[in-house]
């Protein structure tokens, strides 16, 4: 192990690409904006302000966060993960150590990340953990390390397009379920005897859309609040089945592909020197404009339809058509990345990027720290379900300020964040 540690040591501070750390700092703080609704209240409320008829500050908070950032910060972080995988593999291969292969270190690192993901999901009681998904998804990347950038982009876009098709088909299925159910209800109201197939269609429709469904959802919210206000142990027990579903059925059905599409594009961006800030200002400016135009164009159209339909999925297909969520978040993520790189390259708000780059250097620690703080506030201290939607973003702001200050102070005295140090120690066998 000593030979391995000497030759394939963790990346030194001088080897870091600071612009990547700055982008990563923005992404890791931004992820909390999307996670806080799930930490603080029932998951069914997170994406739908119409269940409890939220208005005023609550509604506009949902509108801004959901329209401009939902899925985008995760997309930004996924692009960075793909780029980071290429950066690590490139550095390891340059070492050319005969005693250990780069694949050994790469896969060992991912398996430890998987362990941290399970810790975050089941011990810190966070069903929305991304470390598990990133660890499993990262296992697929190594064989593609030599592929040309355009090939990586094609693979990434094919995955993203497949997700667009799958979700659009789900919307179509919901639409057909409603149409068939309402047709059978009409036949029944006319006194026509229903056959077995029609009885099954009616049963399916009534089970998914009973007249009292809104009241039933409200009761589900109240039950969830009651359950998760009973302390840490109860939160762990209550969230474990949700976590299990996320890491099995939902993972295979979507989360893995959701991450992989962005991973492959992130690998290409690193190979193109895009993500390291080495392209021209003109390039970043044009791409930023195009990406944000696409992203916000889709977002504006989709959000206006979602509001019109009050987030009723059974009408999405006939009113919206294609589910362009993945295209929207890719456009916004690329646009935000271009904006950050432009500001960084041209020393605009340079003090801010210096602070945020420290947050990015400690992204792993800061991610886990967010879960710990939210666990303390909402489960241990019992604030779950007690804050308005807009009030939870005061918590987000407080955590941001704390993590920026903490990261900058910590890295004055230590080379790595606490969990980064542990992860490297486990991977390489030394600090």
N, C-alpha and C positions, 0 to 999 in steps of 0.2 A: 504493500500500500504506500510505502514511503516513496518509491520510485514514481508511482502514479501521481502522487500529490505534488512532487517536485516539478514534474513536467507538464501536467494538465491541471494547473492551479486555477482558482477562480479568477475572473477578469479583474484587473487592477483598476483603481480609481482613474488612472491616467488613460486607460483604454476605453472608458465610457464615451459614448457619443451624447453630448449634453442636450442637443436638440431633441433626441428621442426621449430622454428623461423628462424634458419639459412637456412634451406631448403626453407622455405617460402620466405625469402629474395631473394634467387637466383631466385625463380619462378616469383616473382612479377617484378623483374627487367627484367627477360628474356621475360616476356609477351610483354613488350614494343618493343622488337625486331620484334615481329610478327605483332604488331598493327601499327607500324610506317608507313608501306607502304600504309595502308588504311587511316591513318590520312593525309598523305602528298600528295596523288595523287589519281586518279581514281581507284576504286576498281578492275576494269577489268585488270589493269596492275600489281596488287600486286603479283599474282601467275604466271603471264605469261610474261617473258621478251622478247618474240618473237613478240609481237604486234607492238612495236616501234623499233624492231630489236636492242635491247640493247646488247652491246658488252663490252669487256674489264672489267673495274672495276665494272660496273653495272651488267654484266652477272655473274661474279664470286661472287659478293655479294649475288645475288639471289641464286646461286648454294650452297654456304655455309649455308646461313640462312635457305633456304627451305629444304635442305637435312639433316641438323643436328638439327634444332630447330623448324621447322614449326609443330604446333600442340603439340609439346613435352612439352613446358613450360606451356601451358594450361592444358595438361594432368597431369603434376607434381602438378600444383595448384589444380586440381580437386581431385587428390589423397589426398592432404592435407586437402581439404574441407571435404571429407568423414571422414578422421581421426579426424579432428577438431570437427565434429558433434558428433562422439563417445566420444571424450574427454569431451565435454560439457555435454552430456547426462549422462555420468558416474558420473561426479561431481555433477550434479543436483540431481541424484537419491540417492547419498550418504547423501545428506542433509535430506532427508525423512521429509520434512516439511508438516504438516497436512493442512496448510492453502492454499497451492497452489501446483499444480502438476508440475513436471518437463516439461510435455508437454506444459503447459501454457507458461512457459518462452521460451522453444524451439521454439514454433510456433510464439510467439510474436516477437521473434528476427528475424525470417525469414520474417515475414510480413513487418517489418521495412526495412529489406534488399531489399525486393521487391520495396518499395518506393524509396530507394536510387538508385536502378537500373533504375527506370523510370526517376528519376532526371538526372542521368548520360546520359541516352539515348536521352531524349527530351530537356533538358535544356543545358547540355554540348555538345549536338549534336553529340553523339558517337553511331552510329548504331551497332557497334560490342560489346556493353556492355555485360559482363558476369554475372553481379549481378542479373539481372532478371532471367536468366537461373538457376543460383545457388539457388536462393530463391525458385523458383517453384520446382526444382529438390529435394531440401532439404526437402520439405514437405513429400516426399515419404519414407524418411529414418527411421523415428522414429519407425514405427511398426516392423522394422527389427533389433532393437537394441539388442535383446537377442539371435539372430541367431548365430550359430557357425561360426567361420571364414571361414571354407571351403564352407559352404553354401553361404556366402556372395560372395566369389570368384566365385562360380558357377554361381550365378545370374549375377555378373558383366561380366563374360566371355560370357555368353549367349547373353547379350545385345550387347557386342562388336562383336561377331560373326554374330549377326543379322544385324549389320551395314555393316559388310564386305559383307554379302549376298545381302543386298539392293543396295549398291553402285555397286557391280559387275553386278547386274541385270540392273541397269541404264546404265552401259557401254555396256552391251549386247543390250539393247534397242537402244542406239545410233548407234551401229554397224548395227543392223537390219534396222534402218531408212536409213542409208547410202546405204546399199546393195540394198534395195528395190528402193530407189530413183534413183540410178545409173542404175539399170535394166530398170526402166521405161523410163529414158532418152535415153537409147539405143534403146528401142522399138520405141520411138517417132522419133529418128533420122532415123529409117528404114521406116518411113512413116506409121507405124501401128496405127490404131485408138485406143485410150485408153478408157477403160471403166471407170465407176465412181470411182471405188476403186483405179485404177491406177492414175486417175487424182488427187485424194486426196493424194496419196503417193507422187506424183510429187510436189504438192503444199507444202506439209510439208517439203520436202527436199529442195526445192528452198527457202522457207522462212527461214530455219535454216542455209543453206549453199549456199547462192547466191555467184556468182563469185566475187562480189565486197564486200564481207563480211569484209575483212581486212580493206578496206578503210572506210567502215561504222563504224567499231570499233574504228578506229583512230578518226573519226569525233565525236563519242560518248565521247571519252577521252577529246577532245578539248572542247566540250560543257560542260562537267562536270567541267573542270578547269575554264572555263569562269564563270560558275554559282557559284562555291564555292570560288571564289576570290573576291566576292562582300561584304564580311563582315559577322559578326556573325548572324544577323537576317536571312539573306538569306541562310546561312548554316543550321540553324535550320529548315527552311521551306523545303530546298532541301533534307535534310537527314531524315525528319520525315516519308515519305512514305517507305523509305528503312528500317528504324527501325521497322515500323509497320509490314512489311513483315517478317523481322527476328524474331519478337516476336509472329508471328502467323503461317503462312505457313511453314517457315523454322524451326521454333522452334518445332512445332509438328512433322515435317517430319525428324528431325535429331538432332538439338541442344540439346534437352532434353535427348534423349538416349545417345548422345555423352558424356554428363556430368554424367548421372546416372551410366553408366558402370564403370567409374573410381571412382565415389563416393563409390560404394559397395566394390570395391577392396581396397580403402583407409580405409574403416571401418575395413576390415579384417586385414590390415597391422597394424592398431593400436592395435587390440585385440591380435595380435601375438607379440607385443612389437618390431615389425620390425622398425616402423617409429620413435620410441623413442630411437633407437640406442642401444638396450639392447641385440642384438644377437652378435654372435662372429665375429671377423674380417674375419675369414675364410668363414663364411656364406655370408657376404656382398661381399667379393672378388669374390667368385664363381658365385653368382647371378649377380653381375655387369658384369662379363665377358660374361656369357650366354645372358643376356638381351641386352647388347650393340652389341654382335655378331648378334643376331636376328634383332635388330633395324636397325643397319647400313647395314647389309646384304640386307634387304628389301629396305632400302633407296637407296643404290648404284644401285641395279637392277632397281628400279622404276625410279630413276632420269635419268639413262642412256637411258631408253625407252622414258621418257617424252621429253628429249632433241632430241632424234632421230625423234620423232613424232611431235616435235615443239608444244607440249601441245595440240595436236588435239584430243579432246575427242572421236571423231568418229572412231578412230583407237585403243583406249586403250584396248578394250576387246580382239581383235584378237592378239595384240602384248604383252599385260601384263597379261590378264586373270583375276585372282582374285584381287580385290581392297584391298590390305593389309595395307592400310594407318593406320587403328586403331591398328593393331598388331604392326606396326612399331613404332608408337608414344608411345604405352604402353611399348615396350621394351626399347626405349631410355629413357623414363621418369623413369622407375625403375632403369635402369643403372646409370643415373645421380644421382638419389637419393642415391643409394648405394655408389657411389663415394664421394658424399658430406658427408655422414655419416661416411665413413671410414676416410676421412681427418679430420673431426671434432673430432672423437673419439681418434685419434692418435696425436692430437695437431699439425697437419701440417697446416701451414698458420693460426695459431690460432687467430692472430690479425684480419685477414680478416673475419673469421667467427664471431668474436665479433662484428665487424662493420655490417656485413650482418644480424646478428640476430636482431639488432635494426631496420633494414629495415623491417624484417619480423614481428616484433612486431607491426609495423605501416603499415602493408600490405594494410589494407583497405584505410587508408589515402593516402598512396603512390599510390595506384591504381587510386583513384579519382584525385589525384594531377597530375598524368600523363595526364589524359584527359584535365584538366584545362590548363596545360602548352602547350599541343599540340593545343588545341583550340585557345589559344592566338597566337601561332607562325603561324599556317597555315591558320586560318580563320580570326582572327582579324588583324594580321599584313600582311596578304595576300601572304604568301609563299606557298600556296597550288599549287602544280604542277610546282613549280619553281626550285626545287632541284633535282639533279640526285639521282638515287636510293642509290648509295654508300654514297652520301653526307648526306642523312637522318640519317645515323648511326653515324655521328658526333653529330647530335642532340641527339640521343639516349645516347651516351657516356656522353655528358654534363648533361643530365637529371639524369643519373645514379650517377655521381659524386655529383650533387646537393642533390639528395635524400639520399645518404649515409651520407653526412655531416649533412644535415638537421635532419635526423632521430636520429643520435647520439647526436646532440646538444639538440634537443627537449626533448629526454628522460632523459637527465640529470636533467631537471627541472620539468617534468611532468610524471605521471605514464602511461598515455595512449596518443596515437596520437589524434589529434583534432577530426577526424571523428569516431575513436574508442570510444572516450569519449561521443560523441553525441549519437552514436548507443546504448551504454550501458545505458546512461541516459534515452533514450526513452524506452528501454526494461525493465529496473529495477526500473525506477522512481527515481534514485539517481545516484551520481557519482560512 
